[in-house]
Amino acid sequence: MVVNNYSKRTNFSVGIDAEDIKRFKKIKKGSRFLSNNFTLRELNYCFSYKDFVSRLAGTFAAKEAVFKALGRGKIPLFAIEIVRDIDGKPQVWIKNNSEKSISISISHTATVAVAIAIKK
């Protein structure tokens, strides 16, 4: 007899976002967009790279993906922070607390940054 466990449900939600990197090339350091949407820690990370534009786009895509996985409007975008661990792996922080229930992955090409967030 074969028993299927399809009746066991796993509760999770997924958010995904893609950003055109070209859009971030126009943004200047110290702009209102940056100060309204990124934490100082995120900006320090992004601007520590020569190719900071793709880092900004990837970090913004990650924040949007988390926002979508949580359910739009449940938490403001500026309360979501993408922090890299010692190995460079992105982690989600919400209101200055590590959020272990959300996994995030970020990638980019020369033109597009994409991120996916999975909330367990």
The first five atom37 places (N, CA, C, CB, O) and aatype in JSON, in Angstrom:
{
  "aatype": [12, 19, 19, 2, 2, 18, 15, 11, 1, 16, 2, 13, 15, 19, 7, 9, 3, 0, 6, 3, 9, 11, 1, 13, 11, 11, 9, 11, 11, 7, 15, 1, 13, 10, 15, 2, 2, 13, 16, 10, 1, 6, 10, 2, 18, 4, 13, 15, 18, 11, 3, 13, 19, 15, 1, 10, 0, 7, 16, 13, 0, 0, 11, 6, 0, 19, 13, 11, 0, 10, 7, 1, 7, 11, 9, 14, 10, 13, 0, 9, 6, 9, 19, 1, 3, 9, 3, 7, 11, 14, 5, 19, 17, 9, 11, 2, 2, 15, 6, 11, 15, 9, 15, 9, 15, 9, 15, 8, 16, 0, 16, 19, 0, 19, 0, 9, 0, 9, 11, 11],
  "atom_mask": [
    [1, 1, 1, 1, 1],
    [1, 1, 1, 1, 1],
    [1, 1, 1, 1, 1],
    [1, 1, 1, 1, 1],
    [1, 1, 1, 1, 1],
    [1, 1, 1, 1, 1],
    [1, 1, 1, 1, 1],
    [1, 1, 1, 1, 1],
    [1, 1, 1, 1, 1],
    [1, 1, 1, 1, 1],
    [1, 1, 1, 1, 1],
    [1, 1, 1, 1, 1],
    [1, 1, 1, 1, 1],
    [1, 1, 1, 1, 1],
    [1, 1, 1, 0, 1],
    [1, 1, 1, 1, 1],
    [1, 1, 1, 1, 1],
    [1, 1, 1, 1, 1],
    [1, 1, 1, 1, 1],
    [1, 1, 1, 1, 1],
    [1, 1, 1, 1, 1],
    [1, 1, 1, 1, 1],
    [1, 1, 1, 1, 1],
    [1, 1, 1, 1, 1],
    [1, 1, 1, 1, 1],
    [1, 1, 1, 1, 1],
    [1, 1, 1, 1, 1],
    [1, 1, 1, 1, 1],
    [1, 1, 1, 1, 1],
    [1, 1, 1, 0, 1],
    [1, 1, 1, 1, 1],
    [1, 1, 1, 1, 1],
    [1, 1, 1, 1, 1],
    [1, 1, 1, 1, 1],
    [1, 1, 1, 1, 1],
    [1, 1, 1, 1, 1],
    [1, 1, 1, 1, 1],
    [1, 1, 1, 1, 1],
    [1, 1, 1, 1, 1],
    [1, 1, 1, 1, 1],
    [1, 1, 1, 1, 1],
    [1, 1, 1, 1, 1],
    [1, 1, 1, 1, 1],
    [1, 1, 1, 1, 1],
    [1, 1, 1, 1, 1],
    [1, 1, 1, 1, 1],
    [1, 1, 1, 1, 1],
    [1, 1, 1, 1, 1],
    [1, 1, 1, 1, 1],
    [1, 1, 1, 1, 1],
    [1, 1, 1, 1, 1],
    [1, 1, 1, 1, 1],
    [1, 1, 1, 1, 1],
    [1, 1, 1, 1, 1],
    [1, 1, 1, 1, 1],
    [1, 1, 1, 1, 1],
    [1, 1, 1, 1, 1],
    [1, 1, 1, 0, 1],
    [1, 1, 1, 1, 1],
    [1, 1, 1, 1, 1],
    [1, 1, 1, 1, 1],
    [1, 1, 1, 1, 1],
    [1, 1, 1, 1, 1],
    [1, 1, 1, 1, 1],
    [1, 1, 1, 1, 1],
    [1, 1, 1, 1, 1],
    [1, 1, 1, 1, 1],
    [1, 1, 1, 1, 1],
    [1, 1, 1, 1, 1],
    [1, 1, 1, 1, 1],
    [1, 1, 1, 0, 1],
    [1, 1, 1, 1, 1],
    [1, 1, 1, 0, 1],
    [1, 1, 1, 1, 1],
    [1, 1, 1, 1, 1],
    [1, 1, 1, 1, 1],
    [1, 1, 1, 1, 1],
    [1, 1, 1, 1, 1],
    [1, 1, 1, 1, 1],
    [1, 1, 1, 1, 1],
    [1, 1, 1, 1, 1],
    [1, 1, 1, 1, 1],
    [1, 1, 1, 1, 1],
    [1, 1, 1, 1, 1],
    [1, 1, 1, 1, 1],
    [1, 1, 1, 1, 1],
    [1, 1, 1, 1, 1],
    [1, 1, 1, 0, 1],
    [1, 1, 1, 1, 1],
    [1, 1, 1, 1, 1],
    [1, 1, 1, 1, 1],
    [1, 1, 1, 1, 1],
    [1, 1, 1, 1, 1],
    [1, 1, 1, 1, 1],
    [1, 1, 1, 1, 1],
    [1, 1, 1, 1, 1],
    [1, 1, 1, 1, 1],
    [1, 1, 1, 1, 1],
    [1, 1, 1, 1, 1],
    [1, 1, 1, 1, 1],
    [1, 1, 1, 1, 1],
    [1, 1, 1, 1, 1],
    [1, 1, 1, 1, 1],
    [1, 1, 1, 1, 1],
    [1, 1, 1, 1, 1],
    [1, 1, 1, 1, 1],
    [1, 1, 1, 1, 1],
    [1, 1, 1, 1, 1],
    [1, 1, 1, 1, 1],
    [1, 1, 1, 1, 1],
    [1, 1, 1, 1, 1],
    [1, 1, 1, 1, 1],
    [1, 1, 1, 1, 1],
    [1, 1, 1, 1, 1],
    [1, 1, 1, 1, 1],
    [1, 1, 1, 1, 1],
    [1, 1, 1, 1, 1],
    [1, 1, 1, 1, 1],
    [1, 1, 1, 1, 1],
    [1, 1, 1, 1, 1]
  ],
  "atom_positions": [
    [[0.84, -1.17, 0.0], [0.0, 0.0, 0.0], [0.89, 1.25, 0.0], [-0.96, -0.01, 1.21], [1.83, 1.33, 0.79]],
    [[0.61, 2.19, -0.87], [1.36, 3.45, -0.96], [0.55, 4.54, -0.29], [1.67, 3.82, -2.43], [-0.64, 4.72, -0.55]],
    [[1.21, 5.26, 0.58], [0.54, 6.35, 1.29], [1.14, 7.67, 0.83], [0.67, 6.19, 2.84], [2.36, 7.85, 0.84]],
    [[0.28, 8.58, 0.43], [0.73, 9.91, 0.03], [0.58, 10.88, 1.18], [-0.06, 10.42, -1.2], [-0.42, 10.84, 1.9]],
    [[1.53, 11.73, 1.37], [1.46, 12.74, 2.41], [1.09, 14.11, 1.84], [2.8, 12.83, 3.15], [1.52, 15.14, 2.36]],
    [[0.31, 14.12, 0.8], [-0.07, 15.39, 0.19], [-0.97, 16.21, 1.09], [-0.75, 15.14, -1.13], [-1.11, 17.41, 0.9]],
    [[-1.59, 15.57, 2.07], [-2.48, 16.31, 2.95], [-1.71, 17.18, 3.94], [-3.38, 15.33, 3.7], [-2.28, 18.11, 4.52]],
    [[-0.43, 16.89, 4.15], [0.38, 17.73, 5.03], [0.75, 19.01, 4.27], [1.66, 16.98, 5.52], [1.4, 18.96, 3.23]],
    [[0.33, 20.11, 4.8], [0.59, 21.39, 4.16], [1.76, 22.1, 4.83], [-0.67, 22.28, 4.21], [1.92, 22.07, 6.05]],
    [[2.57, 22.71, 4.0], [3.64, 23.53, 4.51], [3.25, 24.98, 4.28], [5.0, 23.18, 3.83], [2.98, 25.39, 3.15]],
    [[3.24, 25.75, 5.34], [2.9, 27.15, 5.2], [4.15, 27.97, 4.92], [2.18, 27.67, 6.46], [5.06, 28.02, 5.75]],
    [[4.19, 28.59, 3.77], [5.27, 29.48, 3.42], [4.75, 30.47, 2.39], [6.5, 28.7, 2.88], [3.73, 30.25, 1.76]],
    [[5.48, 31.56, 2.25], [5.12, 32.53, 1.22], [6.39, 32.95, 0.48], [4.41, 33.78, 1.83], [7.5, 32.89, 1.02]],
    [[6.21, 33.36, -0.75], [7.33, 33.69, -1.62], [7.13, 35.1, -2.17], [7.46, 32.66, -2.77], [6.02, 35.49, -2.52]],
    [[8.22, 35.85, -2.25], [8.23, 37.14, -2.92], [9.4, 37.18, -3.88], [0.0, 0.0, 0.0], [10.47, 36.66, -3.58]],
    [[9.2, 37.79, -5.02], [10.27, 37.91, -6.01], [10.22, 39.31, -6.6], [10.15, 36.83, -7.13], [9.14, 39.9, -6.74]],
    [[11.39, 39.84, -6.96], [11.43, 41.16, -7.56], [12.62, 41.23, -8.5], [11.51, 42.26, -6.48], [13.66, 40.61, -8.26]],
    [[12.46, 41.98, -9.58], [13.54, 42.24, -10.53], [13.63, 43.75, -10.74], [13.3, 41.49, -11.9], [12.61, 44.43, -10.85]],
    [[14.85, 44.26, -10.79], [15.09, 45.69, -10.96], [16.03, 45.92, -12.14], [15.67, 46.3, -9.68], [17.01, 45.2, -12.32]],
    [[15.71, 46.94, -12.94], [16.57, 47.35, -14.03], [17.75, 48.13, -13.45], [15.78, 48.22, -15.08], [17.55, 49.2, -12.86]],
    [[18.94, 47.62, -13.61], [20.12, 48.24, -13.02], [20.34, 49.64, -13.58], [21.35, 47.38, -13.28], [20.84, 50.52, -12.87]],
    [[19.98, 49.86, -14.82], [20.15, 51.18, -15.45], [19.44, 52.27, -14.65], [19.61, 51.15, -16.9], [19.92, 53.4, -14.58]],
    [[18.32, 51.93, -14.04], [17.55, 52.9, -13.23], [18.39, 53.41, -12.05], [16.24, 52.25, -12.72], [18.25, 54.57, -11.65]],
    [[19.25, 52.56, -11.5], [20.04, 52.92, -10.33], [21.3, 53.71, -10.68], [20.42, 51.68, -9.57], [21.93, 54.3, -9.81]],
    [[21.67, 53.72, -11.97], [22.85, 54.48, -12.4], [22.61, 55.98, -12.27], [23.21, 54.13, -13.84], [23.56, 56.75, -12.14]],
    [[21.36, 56.39, -12.31], [21.01, 57.81, -12.27], [20.95, 58.35, -10.84], [19.68, 58.04, -12.95], [20.89, 59.56, -10.64]],
    [[20.96, 57.47, -9.86], [20.8, 57.88, -8.47], [22.14, 58.37, -7.92], [20.25, 56.72, -7.61], [23.16, 57.7, -8.07]],
    [[22.12, 59.52, -7.31], [23.34, 60.12, -6.75], [23.48, 59.79, -5.27], [23.33, 61.63, -6.95], [22.48, 59.65, -4.57]],
    [[24.71, 59.68, -4.8], [24.98, 59.5, -3.37], [24.32, 60.64, -2.61], [26.52, 59.45, -3.07], [24.37, 61.8, -3.04]],
    [[23.7, 60.31, -1.49], [23.05, 61.33, -0.67], [21.66, 61.71, -1.14], [0.0, 0.0, 0.0], [21.05, 62.62, -0.58]],
    [[21.15, 61.04, -2.18], [19.82, 61.39, -2.69], [18.72, 60.98, -1.72], [19.59, 60.72, -4.05], [18.92, 60.13, -0.85]],
    [[17.58, 61.6, -1.87], [16.42, 61.3, -1.03], [15.99, 59.84, -1.21], [15.25, 62.26, -1.37], [15.61, 59.18, -0.25]],
    [[16.05, 59.34, -2.44], [15.68, 57.94, -2.69], [16.52, 56.99, -1.83], [15.85, 57.6, -4.18], [15.98, 56.07, -1.22]],
    [[17.82, 57.22, -1.79], [18.69, 56.35, -1.01], [18.39, 56.46, 0.48], [20.16, 56.7, -1.27], [18.28, 55.44, 1.17]],
    [[18.26, 57.66, 0.98], [18.03, 57.83, 2.42], [16.65, 57.33, 2.85], [18.18, 59.29, 2.81], [16.47, 56.94, 4.01]],
    [[15.69, 57.33, 1.96], [14.34, 56.84, 2.29], [14.19, 55.33, 2.17], [13.33, 57.51, 1.39], [13.28, 54.75, 2.76]],
    [[15.07, 54.69, 1.41], [14.89, 53.27, 1.11], [16.0, 52.34, 1.57], [14.73, 53.1, -0.33], [15.82, 51.12, 1.56]],
    [[17.13, 52.88, 1.99], [18.26, 52.06, 2.4], [18.74, 52.49, 3.78], [19.41, 52.15, 1.37], [18.68, 53.66, 4.14]],
    [[19.2, 51.51, 4.55], [19.8, 51.83, 5.84], [21.25, 52.23, 5.6], [19.7, 50.63, 6.82], [21.81, 51.98, 4.53]],
    [[21.85, 52.83, 6.59], [23.26, 53.21, 6.49], [24.14, 51.98, 6.28], [23.7, 53.97, 7.76], [25.1, 52.03, 5.51]],
    [[23.81, 50.9, 6.95], [24.59, 49.66, 6.79], [24.48, 49.14, 5.36], [24.1, 48.57, 7.79], [25.48, 48.68, 4.8]],
    [[23.29, 49.2, 4.76], [23.12, 48.76, 3.37], [23.91, 49.65, 2.42], [21.62, 48.76, 2.98], [24.57, 49.16, 1.51]],
    [[23.85, 50.96, 2.64], [24.58, 51.89, 1.78], [26.08, 51.69, 1.9], [24.21, 53.33, 2.12], [26.8, 51.72, 0.9]],
    [[26.57, 51.5, 3.11], [28.0, 51.26, 3.31], [28.44, 50.01, 2.56], [28.33, 51.13, 4.8], [29.51, 49.99, 1.95]],
    [[27.61, 48.96, 2.62], [27.93, 47.72, 1.9], [27.99, 47.99, 0.39], [26.88, 46.62, 2.21], [28.98, 47.66, -0.26]],
    [[26.93, 48.58, -0.14], [26.85, 48.8, -1.59], [27.98, 49.68, -2.1], [25.51, 49.43, -1.95], [28.6, 49.36, -3.11]],
    [[28.25, 50.79, -1.41], [29.27, 51.73, -1.87], [30.7, 51.27, -1.58], [29.04, 53.06, -1.22], [31.65, 51.94, -1.97]],
    [[30.85, 50.15, -0.91], [32.19, 49.59, -0.71], [32.69, 48.85, -1.95], [32.19, 48.65, 0.51], [33.84, 48.41, -2.0]],
    [[31.82, 48.7, -2.96], [32.17, 48.02, -4.2], [32.32, 49.03, -5.34], [31.11, 46.96, -4.56], [31.61, 50.03, -5.38]],
    [[33.23, 48.74, -6.24], [33.4, 49.59, -7.41], [32.1, 49.61, -8.23], [34.59, 49.11, -8.28], [31.67, 50.66, -8.7]],
    [[31.49, 48.44, -8.38], [30.22, 48.32, -9.11], [29.06, 48.42, -8.11], [30.16, 46.96, -9.9], [28.29, 47.48, -7.93]],
    [[28.96, 49.58, -7.47], [27.95, 49.75, -6.43], [26.53, 49.79, -6.99], [28.21, 51.02, -5.66], [25.57, 49.51, -6.26]],
    [[26.38, 50.13, -8.26], [25.04, 50.25, -8.85], [24.31, 48.91, -8.84], [25.13, 50.79, -10.28], [23.13, 48.85, -8.48]],
    [[25.0, 47.84, -9.22], [24.35, 46.52, -9.22], [24.05, 46.07, -7.79], [25.23, 45.48, -9.93], [23.08, 45.36, -7.56]],
    [[24.88, 46.47, -6.83], [24.63, 46.14, -5.42], [23.4, 46.88, -4.9], [25.86, 46.5, -4.55], [22.59, 46.31, -4.18]],
    [[23.26, 48.14, -5.28], [22.06, 48.89, -4.88], [20.8, 48.25, -5.46], [22.17, 50.37, -5.35], [19.81, 48.06, -4.76]],
    [[20.86, 47.91, -6.75], [19.7, 47.3, -7.41], [19.36, 45.95, -6.78], [19.96, 47.14, -8.92], [18.19, 45.64, -6.56]],
    [[20.38, 45.14, -6.5], [20.15, 43.83, -5.88], [19.59, 43.94, -4.48], [0.0, 0.0, 0.0], [18.69, 43.19, -4.11]],
    [[20.12, 44.87, -3.7], [19.63, 45.07, -2.34], [18.2, 45.57, -2.35], [20.53, 46.04, -1.57], [17.37, 45.14, -1.55]],
    [[17.9, 46.5, -3.27], [16.53, 47.01, -3.37], [15.58, 45.89, -3.8], [16.46, 48.19, -4.36], [14.47, 45.78, -3.26]],
    [[15.99, 45.07, -4.75], [15.17, 43.94, -5.19], [14.91, 42.98, -4.03], [15.85, 43.18, -6.36], [13.8, 42.46, -3.89]],
    [[15.92, 42.76, -3.19], [15.76, 41.88, -2.03], [14.75, 42.45, -1.04], [17.11, 41.66, -1.34], [13.91, 41.73, -0.51]],
    [[14.84, 43.75, -0.78], [13.9, 44.39, 0.14], [12.47, 44.27, -0.4], [14.27, 45.88, 0.35], [11.54, 43.98, 0.36]],
    [[12.3, 44.49, -1.7], [10.98, 44.36, -2.33], [10.48, 42.92, -2.26], [11.03, 44.83, -3.79], [9.29, 42.69, -2.02]],
    [[11.37, 41.95, -2.48], [10.97, 40.54, -2.42], [10.51, 40.17, -1.01], [12.14, 39.64, -2.85], [9.52, 39.45, -0.85]],
    [[11.21, 40.64, 0.01], [10.81, 40.39, 1.39], [9.46, 41.04, 1.67], [11.88, 40.91, 2.39], [8.58, 40.44, 2.28]],
    [[9.32, 42.28, 1.22], [8.06, 43.03, 1.38], [6.89, 42.23, 0.81], [8.17, 44.41, 0.69], [5.82, 42.16, 1.43]],
    [[7.08, 41.64, -0.36], [6.04, 40.85, -1.01], [5.8, 39.53, -0.28], [6.41, 40.57, -2.46], [4.65, 39.1, -0.14]],
    [[6.85, 38.88, 0.19], [6.7, 37.61, 0.91], [5.95, 37.8, 2.22], [8.07, 36.97, 1.18], [5.19, 36.93, 2.65]],
    [[6.16, 38.94, 2.86], [5.48, 39.23, 4.13], [4.02, 39.62, 3.91], [6.2, 40.33, 4.87], [3.2, 39.5, 4.82]],
    [[3.71, 40.08, 2.72], [2.38, 40.59, 2.44], [2.43, 42.1, 2.43], [0.0, 0.0, 0.0], [2.7, 42.72, 3.46]],
    [[2.19, 42.68, 1.3], [2.28, 44.15, 1.15], [1.53, 44.87, 2.25], [1.74, 44.58, -0.22], [0.39, 44.53, 2.57]],
    [[2.17, 45.86, 2.8], [1.53, 46.68, 3.81], [1.67, 46.17, 5.23], [0.0, 0.0, 0.0], [1.33, 46.89, 6.17]],
    [[2.18, 44.95, 5.41], [2.33, 44.41, 6.77], [3.47, 45.09, 7.51], [2.57, 42.9, 6.71], [3.42, 45.24, 8.74]],
    [[4.49, 45.5, 6.78], [5.63, 46.18, 7.37], [6.18, 47.15, 6.33], [6.74, 45.15, 7.84], [6.24, 46.81, 5.15]],
    [[6.59, 48.33, 6.73], [7.1, 49.29, 5.74], [8.44, 48.84, 5.16], [7.24, 50.68, 6.36], [9.25, 48.19, 5.83]],
    [[8.66, 49.2, 3.91], [9.88, 48.81, 3.21], [11.13, 49.28, 3.95], [9.88, 49.37, 1.8], [12.13, 48.55, 4.0]],
    [[11.1, 50.48, 4.52], [12.3, 51.0, 5.19], [12.63, 50.24, 6.47], [12.11, 52.47, 5.51], [13.74, 50.38, 6.98]],
    [[11.7, 49.43, 7.0], [11.97, 48.63, 8.2], [12.67, 47.31, 7.85], [10.67, 48.33, 8.94], [13.13, 46.6, 8.75]],
    [[12.76, 47.0, 6.57], [13.42, 45.77, 6.11], [14.86, 46.11, 5.76], [12.67, 45.15, 4.87], [15.13, 47.06, 5.02]],
    [[15.79, 45.34, 6.3], [17.21, 45.57, 6.03], [17.85, 44.28, 5.54], [17.94, 46.1, 7.29], [17.62, 43.21, 6.1]],
    [[18.66, 44.39, 4.5], [19.39, 43.25, 3.96], [20.85, 43.39, 4.43], [19.29, 43.19, 2.37], [21.55, 44.33, 4.05]],
    [[21.28, 42.45, 5.25], [22.61, 42.47, 5.85], [23.39, 41.26, 5.36], [22.53, 42.48, 7.42], [22.82, 40.17, 5.22]],
    [[24.66, 41.43, 5.09], [25.49, 40.29, 4.66], [26.22, 39.73, 5.85], [26.49, 40.72, 3.55], [26.75, 40.47, 6.68]],
    [[26.26, 38.39, 5.94], [27.02, 37.76, 7.02], [28.51, 37.78, 6.65], [26.54, 36.3, 7.28], [28.89, 38.34, 5.62]],
    [[29.33, 37.2, 7.47], [30.78, 37.23, 7.27], [31.2, 36.6, 5.94], [31.48, 36.53, 8.42], [32.25, 36.94, 5.39]],
    [[30.39, 35.67, 5.43], [30.69, 35.02, 4.15], [30.05, 35.74, 2.97], [30.21, 33.58, 4.18], [30.2, 35.31, 1.82]],
    [[29.33, 36.84, 3.22], [28.69, 37.6, 2.15], [27.27, 37.17, 1.86], [0.0, 0.0, 0.0], [26.62, 37.74, 0.98]],
    [[26.75, 36.17, 2.57], [25.39, 35.69, 2.34], [24.38, 36.72, 2.87], [25.17, 34.31, 3.01], [24.5, 37.17, 4.01]],
    [[23.4, 37.07, 2.05], [22.41, 38.05, 2.52], [21.48, 37.46, 3.59], [21.59, 38.56, 1.35], [21.07, 36.3, 3.51]],
    [[21.18, 38.28, 4.56], [20.26, 37.91, 5.63], [19.24, 39.03, 5.78], [21.01, 37.65, 6.97], [19.52, 40.19, 5.46]],
    [[18.07, 38.69, 6.26], [17.0, 39.67, 6.44], [16.94, 40.1, 7.9], [15.64, 39.09, 5.99], [16.95, 39.28, 8.81]],
    [[16.88, 41.41, 8.1], [16.66, 41.99, 9.41], [15.41, 42.86, 9.31], [17.9, 42.82, 9.9], [15.23, 43.59, 8.34]],
    [[14.58, 42.78, 10.3], [13.37, 43.61, 10.36], [13.39, 44.36, 11.67], [12.07, 42.75, 10.21], [13.47, 43.77, 12.75]],
    [[13.31, 45.67, 11.56], [13.34, 46.55, 12.73], [14.5, 46.2, 13.66], [12.02, 46.46, 13.5], [14.32, 46.05, 14.86]],
    [[15.71, 46.06, 13.08], [16.95, 45.79, 13.81], [17.03, 44.42, 14.47], [17.14, 46.83, 14.85], [17.84, 44.22, 15.37]],
    [[16.2, 43.48, 14.04], [16.24, 42.12, 14.56], [16.4, 41.14, 13.4], [14.95, 41.79, 15.37], [15.73, 41.25, 12.37]],
    [[17.29, 40.18, 13.58], [17.49, 39.16, 12.56], [16.21, 38.35, 12.39], [18.68, 38.23, 12.93], [15.59, 37.93, 13.37]],
    [[15.82, 38.14, 11.15], [14.58, 37.41, 10.84], [14.96, 36.07, 10.23], [13.65, 38.22, 9.87], [15.12, 35.95, 9.02]],
    [[15.1, 35.05, 11.08], [15.58, 33.72, 10.65], [14.55, 32.97, 9.81], [15.94, 32.89, 11.86], [14.9, 32.01, 9.12]],
    [[13.28, 33.38, 9.86], [12.25, 32.65, 9.13], [12.18, 33.04, 7.65], [10.89, 32.89, 9.78], [11.37, 32.5, 6.9]],
    [[13.03, 33.97, 7.23], [13.02, 34.41, 5.83], [14.39, 34.13, 5.21], [12.67, 35.92, 5.71], [15.42, 34.58, 5.7]],
    [[14.37, 33.37, 4.11], [15.59, 33.11, 3.33], [15.57, 34.01, 2.11], [15.71, 31.6, 2.92], [14.51, 34.26, 1.53]],
    [[16.73, 34.5, 1.73], [16.81, 35.43, 0.6], [17.96, 35.04, -0.32], [16.99, 36.89, 1.09], [19.0, 34.57, 0.14]],
    [[17.76, 35.24, -1.61], [18.82, 35.03, -2.59], [18.78, 36.19, -3.57], [18.66, 33.65, -3.32], [17.71, 36.62, -4.0]],
    [[19.97, 36.69, -3.93], [20.1, 37.83, -4.83], [21.04, 37.45, -5.96], [20.61, 39.11, -4.07], [22.06, 36.79, -5.74]],
    [[20.7, 37.88, -7.17], [21.58, 37.65, -8.32], [21.41, 38.82, -9.29], [21.26, 36.29, -9.02], [20.43, 39.55, -9.23]],
    [[22.39, 38.98, -10.18], [22.25, 40.02, -11.19], [23.08, 39.7, -12.42], [22.65, 41.38, -10.62], [24.07, 38.97, -12.37]],
    [[22.64, 40.28, -13.52], [23.4, 40.27, -14.76], [23.92, 41.7, -14.94], [22.52, 39.79, -16.01], [23.9, 42.49, -14.0]],
    [[24.38, 42.03, -16.12], [24.83, 43.39, -16.38], [23.66, 44.37, -16.42], [25.6, 43.45, -17.7], [23.86, 45.58, -16.26]],
    [[22.45, 43.87, -16.63], [21.31, 44.78, -16.81], [20.18, 44.62, -15.79], [20.75, 44.58, -18.16], [19.39, 45.55, -15.6]],
    [[20.08, 43.46, -15.13], [18.96, 43.2, -14.23], [19.45, 42.58, -12.93], [17.94, 42.27, -14.91], [20.32, 41.71, -12.91]],
    [[18.86, 43.05, -11.83], [19.08, 42.44, -10.51], [17.78, 41.76, -10.11], [19.54, 43.5, -9.43], [16.7, 42.31, -10.32]],
    [[17.88, 40.59, -9.52], [16.69, 39.84, -9.11], [16.92, 39.27, -7.73], [16.37, 38.71, -10.12], [18.04, 38.95, -7.35]],
    [[15.83, 39.15, -6.98], [15.91, 38.56, -5.65], [14.64, 37.76, -5.39], [16.11, 39.65, -4.56], [13.56, 38.08, -5.89]],
    [[14.8, 36.72, -4.59], [13.66, 35.92, -4.16], [13.75, 35.75, -2.64], [13.63, 34.52, -4.89], [14.82, 35.54, -2.08]],
    [[12.6, 35.86, -2.01], [12.51, 35.69, -0.55], [11.48, 34.62, -0.26], [12.13, 37.04, 0.18], [10.41, 34.59, -0.85]],
    [[11.83, 33.73, 0.66], [10.92, 32.67, 1.08], [10.75, 32.76, 2.59], [11.45, 31.25, 0.65], [11.71, 32.66, 3.35]],
    [[9.5, 32.97, 3.0], [9.18, 33.05, 4.43], [8.61, 31.71, 4.84], [8.19, 34.22, 4.74], [7.61, 31.25, 4.29]],
    [[9.26, 31.08, 5.84], [8.81, 29.79, 6.34], [7.77, 29.97, 7.42], [9.98, 28.97, 6.86], [7.27, 28.99, 7.96]]
  ]
}
